[in-house]
Amino acid sequence: MPLHLIVVTAERTVLDRTDVQRVIVPTTEGQITLLPMHAPLMASLAIGELVAVTPTGSEAMAVHGGFVQIVRDTVTILADAAERVEDIDEERAEAARARAQRRLAGERITTEEGQVDLLRARLSMERALVRVKVRRRRRGTGAPAMTDRA
């Protein structure tokens, strides 16, 4: 019996498949693999790569926070942001990574506002790195599932 995988953001449904054999998900507690007949679970998503393995290959996307829930072979991903590999613009992601890297290389500001800017730059860097990594890893179709974290 396959899994039903639904990936949604506030703006749209990113993926809705009913033939998924397993889902590899980055959670804040580490990467997990969800299989049919999995015990009910809810967990927080980390920034990383989500992989859905199907009978015809695998489908990857970059996810940026949110929640994952599995109940009765239905996996629901409520993501802050999610991008399918084919929707990732590698040049744009590289430019975002470079901008974040320049911000992080700047002076450390000790004001509260400066610390918020530093946190934003770190998160921006992490999101950009995941986009680049997922896109480069999945340039071809049906690439095997990778299991290391971003």
C-alpha positions in Angstrom: 0.0 0.0 0.0 1.7 3.3 -1.1 1.7 6.6 0.7 -0.3 9.6 -0.2 2.0 12.7 -0.1 0.7 16.2 0.0 3.1 19.2 0.1 1.4 22.5 0.7 2.5 26.1 1.4 0.4 29.1 2.2 0.3 30.0 -1.5 -0.2 26.6 -3.2 -0.2 22.9 -3.3 3.3 22.0 -4.5 2.8 18.2 -4.8 0.0 15.7 -4.4 0.9 12.1 -5.2 -0.7 8.8 -4.2 2.0 6.4 -5.4 4.8 7.2 -3.0 6.8 4.3 -1.6 8.8 6.3 1.0 9.4 10.0 1.9 12.7 11.2 3.3 12.2 14.4 5.3 14.5 16.8 7.1 13.2 17.5 10.6 14.6 19.6 13.3 15.6 16.4 15.2 17.3 14.9 12.1 16.4 13.3 8.9 13.6 10.6 8.9 12.2 8.2 6.4 8.4 7.6 6.4 7.1 4.3 5.1 3.7 2.8 4.6 2.0 1.7 7.8 4.2 4.2 9.8 3.0 5.1 13.3 1.2 8.5 13.5 3.8 11.3 13.8 4.0 15.0 13.8 7.4 16.8 13.6 8.9 20.2 12.8 10.6 20.6 9.5 14.1 21.9 9.1 15.6 23.6 6.1 16.7 20.8 3.7 15.9 18.3 1.0 12.7 16.3 0.9 12.7 13.2 -1.3 9.7 11.3 -2.4 10.5 7.8 -3.8 8.0 6.5 -6.3 7.9 3.4 -8.6 9.3 5.5 -11.5 12.1 7.2 -9.6 12.3 10.0 -7.1 11.1 13.5 -6.8 13.1 16.1 -4.8 12.4 19.5 -3.4 13.9 22.1 -1.1 11.8 22.7 2.0 12.2 25.6 4.4 10.6 24.9 7.7 7.0 23.9 8.7 5.6 20.7 9.8 5.2 17.0 8.7 2.4 14.8 9.8 1.7 11.1 8.9 -1.6 9.5 9.7 -3.0 6.4 8.1 -0.5 6.4 5.2 -1.1 10.1 4.3 1.9 12.3 4.7 1.1 16.0 4.9 3.8 18.5 4.6 2.9 22.1 5.7 5.9 24.0 4.6 6.8 27.6 5.1 8.3 27.3 1.6 8.8 24.4 -0.8 10.4 24.3 -4.3 10.5 21.4 -6.7 13.9 20.8 -8.1 12.8 21.9 -11.6 11.5 25.2 -10.2 14.8 26.2 -8.5 16.8 28.8 -10.4 20.4 27.9 -9.6 21.8 31.3 -10.7 19.3 33.1 -8.5 20.1 30.8 -5.5 23.9 31.3 -6.0 23.3 35.1 -6.1 21.3 34.9 -2.8 24.1 32.7 -1.3 26.7 35.3 -2.3 24.7 38.2 -0.8 24.2 36.3 2.5 27.9 35.4 2.6 28.8 39.1 2.1 26.5 40.1 4.9 27.9 37.5 7.2 31.5 38.6 6.4 30.7 42.1 7.6 31.2 43.5 11.0 29.4 41.9 13.9 27.0 44.5 15.3 26.1 44.2 19.0 22.8 46.0 18.8 19.6 43.9 18.9 18.8 45.1 15.4 22.2 44.0 14.2 21.7 40.5 15.7 18.4 40.2 13.9 20.1 41.1 10.6 22.8 38.5 11.3 20.2 35.8 12.0 18.4 36.8 8.8 21.7 36.5 6.8 22.4 33.1 8.3 18.9 31.8 7.4 19.2 33.3 3.9 22.5 31.5 3.5 21.1 28.2 4.7 18.1 28.4 2.3 20.3 29.4 -0.6 22.7 26.5 0.1 19.8 24.0 0.2 18.4 25.3 -3.1 21.8 25.1 -4.9 22.5 21.6 -3.4 19.1 20.2 -4.4 19.3 21.6 -7.9 22.8 20.4 -8.6 22.1 17.0 -7.1 18.9 16.5 -9.2 19.9 17.9 -12.6 18.8 14.7 -14.3 15.5 13.0 -13.7 15.1 9.9 -11.5 18.3 10.6 -9.5 18.7 8.2 -6.6 17.7 9.5 -3.2 20.5 11.1 -1.2 20.4 10.9 2.5 22.9 13.4 3.9 21.6 16.6 5.4 22.2 20.1 4.0 
